[in-house]
Amino acid sequence: MGQSFKDLIAWQKAAELTVEIYKLTSLFPDSKRFGLTNQMRRASVSVASNIAEGYGRSTKGEYHLFLGHARGSCCEIETQIFIARRLGFGTSAALDVTEHLCDDVGRLLGALMKSIQPRKSTFP
C-alpha cells in the first residue's frame, strides 16, 4: 500500500465525486434541501470516508468491509442520481458528470476489494 489513503485513486475520485455532488445538489430546489440533497451529500461523503477509515484499520478483512460500505454508498448515489434525473433536478450535464464519476468509483472499489482479498489455497 502507499503512504496514505490519499494516494489511492479510488479515494481521489471519491473526493472528486463529493465535490461534484455538492455542485449538483446546489442546483436542486430549496424545498429538497433536507431530503434528496442531504441524502446525496451524506452518501457521497460516506464513500471517501469509508475508504479512508478502512485504510486505517488493522486488518485486510476490516479494510475490505469498509470498502464494501463505500461501494454500498456509491450504489446509493447511483440510485439518487437516477431519481434526481427523473424528477428533473439539476442539469443533464451535471447529472452525467456525477453519474460517470460514480461509475468510475464503483469500478475502482471493486478492483481494490479484489486486490486485497485473501488468496485461496490451491491445495486440497
Phi and psi in radians as a Rosetta constraint file:
Dihedral C 1 N 2 CA 2 C 2 CIRCULARHARMONIC -1.318 0.35
Dihedral N 2 CA 2 C 2 N 3 CIRCULARHARMONIC -2.975 0.35
Dihedral C 2 N 3 CA 3 C 3 CIRCULARHARMONIC -1.351 0.35
Dihedral N 3 CA 3 C 3 N 4 CIRCULARHARMONIC -0.438 0.35
Dihedral C 3 N 4 CA 4 C 4 CIRCULARHARMONIC -2.662 0.35
Dihedral N 4 CA 4 C 4 N 5 CIRCULARHARMONIC 2.708 0.35
Dihedral C 4 N 5 CA 5 C 5 CIRCULARHARMONIC -1.044 0.35
Dihedral N 5 CA 5 C 5 N 6 CIRCULARHARMONIC -0.440 0.35
Dihedral C 5 N 6 CA 6 C 6 CIRCULARHARMONIC -1.164 0.35
Dihedral N 6 CA 6 C 6 N 7 CIRCULARHARMONIC -0.283 0.35
Dihedral C 6 N 7 CA 7 C 7 CIRCULARHARMONIC -1.388 0.35
Dihedral N 7 CA 7 C 7 N 8 CIRCULARHARMONIC -0.270 0.35
Dihedral C 7 N 8 CA 8 C 8 CIRCULARHARMONIC -1.322 0.35
Dihedral N 8 CA 8 C 8 N 9 CIRCULARHARMONIC 2.234 0.35
Dihedral C 8 N 9 CA 9 C 9 CIRCULARHARMONIC -1.067 0.35
Dihedral N 9 CA 9 C 9 N 10 CIRCULARHARMONIC -0.639 0.35
Dihedral C 9 N 10 CA 10 C 10 CIRCULARHARMONIC -1.052 0.35
Dihedral N 10 CA 10 C 10 N 11 CIRCULARHARMONIC -0.736 0.35
Dihedral C 10 N 11 CA 11 C 11 CIRCULARHARMONIC -1.181 0.35
Dihedral N 11 CA 11 C 11 N 12 CIRCULARHARMONIC -0.752 0.35
Dihedral C 11 N 12 CA 12 C 12 CIRCULARHARMONIC -1.036 0.35
Dihedral N 12 CA 12 C 12 N 13 CIRCULARHARMONIC -0.789 0.35
Dihedral C 12 N 13 CA 13 C 13 CIRCULARHARMONIC -1.177 0.35
Dihedral N 13 CA 13 C 13 N 14 CIRCULARHARMONIC -0.644 0.35
Dihedral C 13 N 14 CA 14 C 14 CIRCULARHARMONIC -1.141 0.35
Dihedral N 14 CA 14 C 14 N 15 CIRCULARHARMONIC -0.695 0.35
Dihedral C 14 N 15 CA 15 C 15 CIRCULARHARMONIC -1.136 0.35
Dihedral N 15 CA 15 C 15 N 16 CIRCULARHARMONIC -0.695 0.35
Dihedral C 15 N 16 CA 16 C 16 CIRCULARHARMONIC -1.113 0.35
Dihedral N 16 CA 16 C 16 N 17 CIRCULARHARMONIC -0.696 0.35
Dihedral C 16 N 17 CA 17 C 17 CIRCULARHARMONIC -1.040 0.35
Dihedral N 17 CA 17 C 17 N 18 CIRCULARHARMONIC -0.736 0.35
Dihedral C 17 N 18 CA 18 C 18 CIRCULARHARMONIC -1.048 0.35
Dihedral N 18 CA 18 C 18 N 19 CIRCULARHARMONIC -0.788 0.35
Dihedral C 18 N 19 CA 19 C 19 CIRCULARHARMONIC -1.049 0.35
Dihedral N 19 CA 19 C 19 N 20 CIRCULARHARMONIC -0.789 0.35
Dihedral C 19 N 20 CA 20 C 20 CIRCULARHARMONIC -1.165 0.35
Dihedral N 20 CA 20 C 20 N 21 CIRCULARHARMONIC -0.612 0.35
Dihedral C 20 N 21 CA 21 C 21 CIRCULARHARMONIC -1.132 0.35
Dihedral N 21 CA 21 C 21 N 22 CIRCULARHARMONIC -0.729 0.35
Dihedral C 21 N 22 CA 22 C 22 CIRCULARHARMONIC -1.096 0.35
Dihedral N 22 CA 22 C 22 N 23 CIRCULARHARMONIC -0.720 0.35
Dihedral C 22 N 23 CA 23 C 23 CIRCULARHARMONIC -1.113 0.35
Dihedral N 23 CA 23 C 23 N 24 CIRCULARHARMONIC -0.807 0.35
Dihedral C 23 N 24 CA 24 C 24 CIRCULARHARMONIC -1.044 0.35
Dihedral N 24 CA 24 C 24 N 25 CIRCULARHARMONIC -0.866 0.35
Dihedral C 24 N 25 CA 25 C 25 CIRCULARHARMONIC -1.250 0.35
Dihedral N 25 CA 25 C 25 N 26 CIRCULARHARMONIC -0.304 0.35
Dihedral C 25 N 26 CA 26 C 26 CIRCULARHARMONIC -1.183 0.35
Dihedral N 26 CA 26 C 26 N 27 CIRCULARHARMONIC -0.284 0.35
Dihedral C 26 N 27 CA 27 C 27 CIRCULARHARMONIC -1.545 0.35
Dihedral N 27 CA 27 C 27 N 28 CIRCULARHARMONIC -0.175 0.35
Dihedral C 27 N 28 CA 28 C 28 CIRCULARHARMONIC -1.270 0.35
Dihedral N 28 CA 28 C 28 N 29 CIRCULARHARMONIC 2.733 0.35
Dihedral C 28 N 29 CA 29 C 29 CIRCULARHARMONIC -1.043 0.35
Dihedral N 29 CA 29 C 29 N 30 CIRCULARHARMONIC 2.537 0.35
Dihedral C 29 N 30 CA 30 C 30 CIRCULARHARMONIC -0.992 0.35
Dihedral N 30 CA 30 C 30 N 31 CIRCULARHARMONIC -0.518 0.35
Dihedral C 30 N 31 CA 31 C 31 CIRCULARHARMONIC -1.159 0.35
Dihedral N 31 CA 31 C 31 N 32 CIRCULARHARMONIC -0.260 0.35
Dihedral C 31 N 32 CA 32 C 32 CIRCULARHARMONIC -1.743 0.35
Dihedral N 32 CA 32 C 32 N 33 CIRCULARHARMONIC 0.119 0.35
Dihedral C 32 N 33 CA 33 C 33 CIRCULARHARMONIC -1.006 0.35
Dihedral N 33 CA 33 C 33 N 34 CIRCULARHARMONIC -0.688 0.35
Dihedral C 33 N 34 CA 34 C 34 CIRCULARHARMONIC -1.735 0.35
Dihedral N 34 CA 34 C 34 N 35 CIRCULARHARMONIC 0.122 0.35
Dihedral C 34 N 35 CA 35 C 35 CIRCULARHARMONIC -1.955 0.35
Dihedral N 35 CA 35 C 35 N 36 CIRCULARHARMONIC -1.841 0.35
Dihedral C 35 N 36 CA 36 C 36 CIRCULARHARMONIC -1.077 0.35
Dihedral N 36 CA 36 C 36 N 37 CIRCULARHARMONIC -0.682 0.35
Dihedral C 36 N 37 CA 37 C 37 CIRCULARHARMONIC -1.032 0.35
Dihedral N 37 CA 37 C 37 N 38 CIRCULARHARMONIC -0.904 0.35
Dihedral C 37 N 38 CA 38 C 38 CIRCULARHARMONIC -1.085 0.35
Dihedral N 38 CA 38 C 38 N 39 CIRCULARHARMONIC -0.746 0.35
Dihedral C 38 N 39 CA 39 C 39 CIRCULARHARMONIC -1.117 0.35
Dihedral N 39 CA 39 C 39 N 40 CIRCULARHARMONIC -0.755 0.35
Dihedral C 39 N 40 CA 40 C 40 CIRCULARHARMONIC -1.153 0.35
Dihedral N 40 CA 40 C 40 N 41 CIRCULARHARMONIC -0.714 0.35
Dihedral C 40 N 41 CA 41 C 41 CIRCULARHARMONIC -1.143 0.35
Dihedral N 41 CA 41 C 41 N 42 CIRCULARHARMONIC -0.768 0.35
Dihedral C 41 N 42 CA 42 C 42 CIRCULARHARMONIC -1.124 0.35
Dihedral N 42 CA 42 C 42 N 43 CIRCULARHARMONIC -0.740 0.35
Dihedral C 42 N 43 CA 43 C 43 CIRCULARHARMONIC -1.130 0.35
Dihedral N 43 CA 43 C 43 N 44 CIRCULARHARMONIC -0.691 0.35
Dihedral C 43 N 44 CA 44 C 44 CIRCULARHARMONIC -1.196 0.35
Dihedral N 44 CA 44 C 44 N 45 CIRCULARHARMONIC -0.687 0.35
Dihedral C 44 N 45 CA 45 C 45 CIRCULARHARMONIC -1.129 0.35
Dihedral N 45 CA 45 C 45 N 46 CIRCULARHARMONIC -0.628 0.35
Dihedral C 45 N 46 CA 46 C 46 CIRCULARHARMONIC -1.096 0.35
Dihedral N 46 CA 46 C 46 N 47 CIRCULARHARMONIC -0.615 0.35
Dihedral C 46 N 47 CA 47 C 47 CIRCULARHARMONIC -1.060 0.35
Dihedral N 47 CA 47 C 47 N 48 CIRCULARHARMONIC -1.015 0.35
Dihedral C 47 N 48 CA 48 C 48 CIRCULARHARMONIC -1.107 0.35
Dihedral N 48 CA 48 C 48 N 49 CIRCULARHARMONIC -0.676 0.35
Dihedral C 48 N 49 CA 49 C 49 CIRCULARHARMONIC -1.141 0.35
Dihedral N 49 CA 49 C 49 N 50 CIRCULARHARMONIC -0.713 0.35
Dihedral C 49 N 50 CA 50 C 50 CIRCULARHARMONIC -1.202 0.35
Dihedral N 50 CA 50 C 50 N 51 CIRCULARHARMONIC -0.604 0.35
Dihedral C 50 N 51 CA 51 C 51 CIRCULARHARMONIC -1.075 0.35
Dihedral N 51 CA 51 C 51 N 52 CIRCULARHARMONIC -0.827 0.35
Dihedral C 51 N 52 CA 52 C 52 CIRCULARHARMONIC -1.117 0.35
Dihedral N 52 CA 52 C 52 N 53 CIRCULARHARMONIC -0.807 0.35
Dihedral C 52 N 53 CA 53 C 53 CIRCULARHARMONIC -1.119 0.35
Dihedral N 53 CA 53 C 53 N 54 CIRCULARHARMONIC -0.749 0.35
Dihedral C 53 N 54 CA 54 C 54 CIRCULARHARMONIC -1.073 0.35
Dihedral N 54 CA 54 C 54 N 55 CIRCULARHARMONIC -0.697 0.35
Dihedral C 54 N 55 CA 55 C 55 CIRCULARHARMONIC -1.046 0.35
Dihedral N 55 CA 55 C 55 N 56 CIRCULARHARMONIC -0.619 0.35
Dihedral C 55 N 56 CA 56 C 56 CIRCULARHARMONIC -1.459 0.35
Dihedral N 56 CA 56 C 56 N 57 CIRCULARHARMONIC -0.052 0.35
Dihedral C 56 N 57 CA 57 C 57 CIRCULARHARMONIC -1.353 0.35
Dihedral N 57 CA 57 C 57 N 58 CIRCULARHARMONIC 2.926 0.35
Dihedral C 57 N 58 CA 58 C 58 CIRCULARHARMONIC -1.383 0.35
Dihedral N 58 CA 58 C 58 N 59 CIRCULARHARMONIC -0.527 0.35
Dihedral C 58 N 59 CA 59 C 59 CIRCULARHARMONIC -2.192 0.35
Dihedral N 59 CA 59 C 59 N 60 CIRCULARHARMONIC 2.792 0.35
Dihedral C 59 N 60 CA 60 C 60 CIRCULARHARMONIC -1.120 0.35
Dihedral N 60 CA 60 C 60 N 61 CIRCULARHARMONIC -0.593 0.35
Dihedral C 60 N 61 CA 61 C 61 CIRCULARHARMONIC -1.084 0.35
Dihedral N 61 CA 61 C 61 N 62 CIRCULARHARMONIC -0.752 0.35
Dihedral C 61 N 62 CA 62 C 62 CIRCULARHARMONIC -1.158 0.35
Dihedral N 62 CA 62 C 62 N 63 CIRCULARHARMONIC -0.728 0.35
Dihedral C 62 N 63 CA 63 C 63 CIRCULARHARMONIC -1.024 0.35
Dihedral N 63 CA 63 C 63 N 64 CIRCULARHARMONIC -0.821 0.35
Dihedral C 63 N 64 CA 64 C 64 CIRCULARHARMONIC -1.044 0.35
Dihedral N 64 CA 64 C 64 N 65 CIRCULARHARMONIC -0.731 0.35
Dihedral C 64 N 65 CA 65 C 65 CIRCULARHARMONIC -1.055 0.35
Dihedral N 65 CA 65 C 65 N 66 CIRCULARHARMONIC -0.801 0.35
Dihedral C 65 N 66 CA 66 C 66 CIRCULARHARMONIC -1.214 0.35
Dihedral N 66 CA 66 C 66 N 67 CIRCULARHARMONIC -0.577 0.35
Dihedral C 66 N 67 CA 67 C 67 CIRCULARHARMONIC -1.121 0.35
Dihedral N 67 CA 67 C 67 N 68 CIRCULARHARMONIC -0.618 0.35
Dihedral C 67 N 68 CA 68 C 68 CIRCULARHARMONIC -1.120 0.35
Dihedral N 68 CA 68 C 68 N 69 CIRCULARHARMONIC -0.688 0.35
Dihedral C 68 N 69 CA 69 C 69 CIRCULARHARMONIC -1.096 0.35
Dihedral N 69 CA 69 C 69 N 70 CIRCULARHARMONIC -0.736 0.35
Dihedral C 69 N 70 CA 70 C 70 CIRCULARHARMONIC -1.075 0.35
Dihedral N 70 CA 70 C 70 N 71 CIRCULARHARMONIC -0.748 0.35
Dihedral C 70 N 71 CA 71 C 71 CIRCULARHARMONIC -1.139 0.35
Dihedral N 71 CA 71 C 71 N 72 CIRCULARHARMONIC -0.648 0.35
Dihedral C 71 N 72 CA 72 C 72 CIRCULARHARMONIC -1.088 0.35
Dihedral N 72 CA 72 C 72 N 73 CIRCULARHARMONIC -0.747 0.35
Dihedral C 72 N 73 CA 73 C 73 CIRCULARHARMONIC -1.139 0.35
Dihedral N 73 CA 73 C 73 N 74 CIRCULARHARMONIC -0.598 0.35
Dihedral C 73 N 74 CA 74 C 74 CIRCULARHARMONIC -1.121 0.35
Dihedral N 74 CA 74 C 74 N 75 CIRCULARHARMONIC -0.733 0.35
Dihedral C 74 N 75 CA 75 C 75 CIRCULARHARMONIC -1.124 0.35
Dihedral N 75 CA 75 C 75 N 76 CIRCULARHARMONIC -0.635 0.35
Dihedral C 75 N 76 CA 76 C 76 CIRCULARHARMONIC -1.059 0.35
Dihedral N 76 CA 76 C 76 N 77 CIRCULARHARMONIC -0.780 0.35
Dihedral C 76 N 77 CA 77 C 77 CIRCULARHARMONIC -1.111 0.35
Dihedral N 77 CA 77 C 77 N 78 CIRCULARHARMONIC -0.720 0.35
Dihedral C 77 N 78 CA 78 C 78 CIRCULARHARMONIC -0.988 0.35
Dihedral N 78 CA 78 C 78 N 79 CIRCULARHARMONIC -0.759 0.35
Dihedral C 78 N 79 CA 79 C 79 CIRCULARHARMONIC -1.117 0.35
Dihedral N 79 CA 79 C 79 N 80 CIRCULARHARMONIC -0.743 0.35
Dihedral C 79 N 80 CA 80 C 80 CIRCULARHARMONIC -1.198 0.35
Dihedral N 80 CA 80 C 80 N 81 CIRCULARHARMONIC -0.610 0.35
Dihedral C 80 N 81 CA 81 C 81 CIRCULARHARMONIC -1.118 0.35
Dihedral N 81 CA 81 C 81 N 82 CIRCULARHARMONIC -0.742 0.35
Dihedral C 81 N 82 CA 82 C 82 CIRCULARHARMONIC -1.027 0.35
Dihedral N 82 CA 82 C 82 N 83 CIRCULARHARMONIC -0.800 0.35
Dihedral C 82 N 83 CA 83 C 83 CIRCULARHARMONIC -1.127 0.35
Dihedral N 83 CA 83 C 83 N 84 CIRCULARHARMONIC -0.786 0.35
Dihedral C 83 N 84 CA 84 C 84 CIRCULARHARMONIC -1.030 0.35
Dihedral N 84 CA 84 C 84 N 85 CIRCULARHARMONIC -0.739 0.35
Dihedral C 84 N 85 CA 85 C 85 CIRCULARHARMONIC -1.090 0.35
Dihedral N 85 CA 85 C 85 N 86 CIRCULARHARMONIC -0.775 0.35
Dihedral C 85 N 86 CA 86 C 86 CIRCULARHARMONIC -1.128 0.35
Dihedral N 86 CA 86 C 86 N 87 CIRCULARHARMONIC -0.542 0.35
Dihedral C 86 N 87 CA 87 C 87 CIRCULARHARMONIC -1.480 0.35
Dihedral N 87 CA 87 C 87 N 88 CIRCULARHARMONIC -0.116 0.35
Dihedral C 87 N 88 CA 88 C 88 CIRCULARHARMONIC 1.372 0.35
Dihedral N 88 CA 88 C 88 N 89 CIRCULARHARMONIC 0.415 0.35
Dihedral C 88 N 89 CA 89 C 89 CIRCULARHARMONIC -1.559 0.35
Dihedral N 89 CA 89 C 89 N 90 CIRCULARHARMONIC 2.442 0.35
Dihedral C 89 N 90 CA 90 C 90 CIRCULARHARMONIC 1.336 0.35
Dihedral N 90 CA 90 C 90 N 91 CIRCULARHARMONIC 2.999 0.35
Dihedral C 90 N 91 CA 91 C 91 CIRCULARHARMONIC -1.588 0.35
Dihedral N 91 CA 91 C 91 N 92 CIRCULARHARMONIC 2.729 0.35
Dihedral C 91 N 92 CA 92 C 92 CIRCULARHARMONIC -1.032 0.35
Dihedral N 92 CA 92 C 92 N 93 CIRCULARHARMONIC -0.715 0.35
Dihedral C 92 N 93 CA 93 C 93 CIRCULARHARMONIC -1.106 0.35
Dihedral N 93 CA 93 C 93 N 94 CIRCULARHARMONIC -0.787 0.35
Dihedral C 93 N 94 CA 94 C 94 CIRCULARHARMONIC -1.159 0.35
Dihedral N 94 CA 94 C 94 N 95 CIRCULARHARMONIC -0.680 0.35
Dihedral C 94 N 95 CA 95 C 95 CIRCULARHARMONIC -1.130 0.35
Dihedral N 95 CA 95 C 95 N 96 CIRCULARHARMONIC -0.712 0.35
Dihedral C 95 N 96 CA 96 C 96 CIRCULARHARMONIC -1.092 0.35
Dihedral N 96 CA 96 C 96 N 97 CIRCULARHARMONIC -0.765 0.35
Dihedral C 96 N 97 CA 97 C 97 CIRCULARHARMONIC -1.041 0.35
Dihedral N 97 CA 97 C 97 N 98 CIRCULARHARMONIC -0.854 0.35
Dihedral C 97 N 98 CA 98 C 98 CIRCULARHARMONIC -1.171 0.35
Dihedral N 98 CA 98 C 98 N 99 CIRCULARHARMONIC -0.648 0.35
Dihedral C 98 N 99 CA 99 C 99 CIRCULARHARMONIC -1.113 0.35
Dihedral N 99 CA 99 C 99 N 100 CIRCULARHARMONIC -0.767 0.35
Dihedral C 99 N 100 CA 100 C 100 CIRCULARHARMONIC -1.158 0.35
Dihedral N 100 CA 100 C 100 N 101 CIRCULARHARMONIC -0.725 0.35
Dihedral C 100 N 101 CA 101 C 101 CIRCULARHARMONIC -1.086 0.35
Dihedral N 101 CA 101 C 101 N 102 CIRCULARHARMONIC -0.728 0.35
Dihedral C 101 N 102 CA 102 C 102 CIRCULARHARMONIC -1.088 0.35
Dihedral N 102 CA 102 C 102 N 103 CIRCULARHARMONIC -0.739 0.35
Dihedral C 102 N 103 CA 103 C 103 CIRCULARHARMONIC -1.056 0.35
Dihedral N 103 CA 103 C 103 N 104 CIRCULARHARMONIC -0.788 0.35
Dihedral C 103 N 104 CA 104 C 104 CIRCULARHARMONIC -1.055 0.35
Dihedral N 104 CA 104 C 104 N 105 CIRCULARHARMONIC -0.821 0.35
Dihedral C 104 N 105 CA 105 C 105 CIRCULARHARMONIC -1.091 0.35
Dihedral N 105 CA 105 C 105 N 106 CIRCULARHARMONIC -0.737 0.35
Dihedral C 105 N 106 CA 106 C 106 CIRCULARHARMONIC -1.047 0.35
Dihedral N 106 CA 106 C 106 N 107 CIRCULARHARMONIC -0.761 0.35
Dihedral C 106 N 107 CA 107 C 107 CIRCULARHARMONIC -1.138 0.35
Dihedral N 107 CA 107 C 107 N 108 CIRCULARHARMONIC -0.756 0.35
Dihedral C 107 N 108 CA 108 C 108 CIRCULARHARMONIC -1.104 0.35
Dihedral N 108 CA 108 C 108 N 109 CIRCULARHARMONIC -0.710 0.35
Dihedral C 108 N 109 CA 109 C 109 CIRCULARHARMONIC -1.125 0.35
Dihedral N 109 CA 109 C 109 N 110 CIRCULARHARMONIC -0.744 0.35
Dihedral C 109 N 110 CA 110 C 110 CIRCULARHARMONIC -1.044 0.35
Dihedral N 110 CA 110 C 110 N 111 CIRCULARHARMONIC -0.757 0.35
Dihedral C 110 N 111 CA 111 C 111 CIRCULARHARMONIC -1.165 0.35
Dihedral N 111 CA 111 C 111 N 112 CIRCULARHARMONIC -0.716 0.35
Dihedral C 111 N 112 CA 112 C 112 CIRCULARHARMONIC -1.136 0.35
Dihedral N 112 CA 112 C 112 N 113 CIRCULARHARMONIC -0.733 0.35
Dihedral C 112 N 113 CA 113 C 113 CIRCULARHARMONIC -1.085 0.35
Dihedral N 113 CA 113 C 113 N 114 CIRCULARHARMONIC -0.739 0.35
Dihedral C 113 N 114 CA 114 C 114 CIRCULARHARMONIC -1.128 0.35
Dihedral N 114 CA 114 C 114 N 115 CIRCULARHARMONIC -0.643 0.35
Dihedral C 114 N 115 CA 115 C 115 CIRCULARHARMONIC -1.235 0.35
Dihedral N 115 CA 115 C 115 N 116 CIRCULARHARMONIC -0.394 0.35
Dihedral C 115 N 116 CA 116 C 116 CIRCULARHARMONIC -1.832 0.35
Dihedral N 116 CA 116 C 116 N 117 CIRCULARHARMONIC 0.008 0.35
Dihedral C 116 N 117 CA 117 C 117 CIRCULARHARMONIC -1.160 0.35
Dihedral N 117 CA 117 C 117 N 118 CIRCULARHARMONIC 2.477 0.35
Dihedral C 117 N 118 CA 118 C 118 CIRCULARHARMONIC -1.073 0.35
Dihedral N 118 CA 118 C 118 N 119 CIRCULARHARMONIC 2.455 0.35
Dihedral C 118 N 119 CA 119 C 119 CIRCULARHARMONIC -1.262 0.35
Dihedral N 119 CA 119 C 119 N 120 CIRCULARHARMONIC 2.417 0.35
Dihedral C 119 N 120 CA 120 C 120 CIRCULARHARMONIC -1.431 0.35
Dihedral N 120 CA 120 C 120 N 121 CIRCULARHARMONIC 2.453 0.35
Dihedral C 120 N 121 CA 121 C 121 CIRCULARHARMONIC -1.275 0.35
Dihedral N 121 CA 121 C 121 N 122 CIRCULARHARMONIC 2.489 0.35
Dihedral C 121 N 122 CA 122 C 122 CIRCULARHARMONIC -1.653 0.35
Dihedral N 122 CA 122 C 122 N 123 CIRCULARHARMONIC 0.031 0.35
Dihedral C 122 N 123 CA 123 C 123 CIRCULARHARMONIC -1.477 0.35
Dihedral N 123 CA 123 C 123 N 124 CIRCULARHARMONIC 2.492 0.35
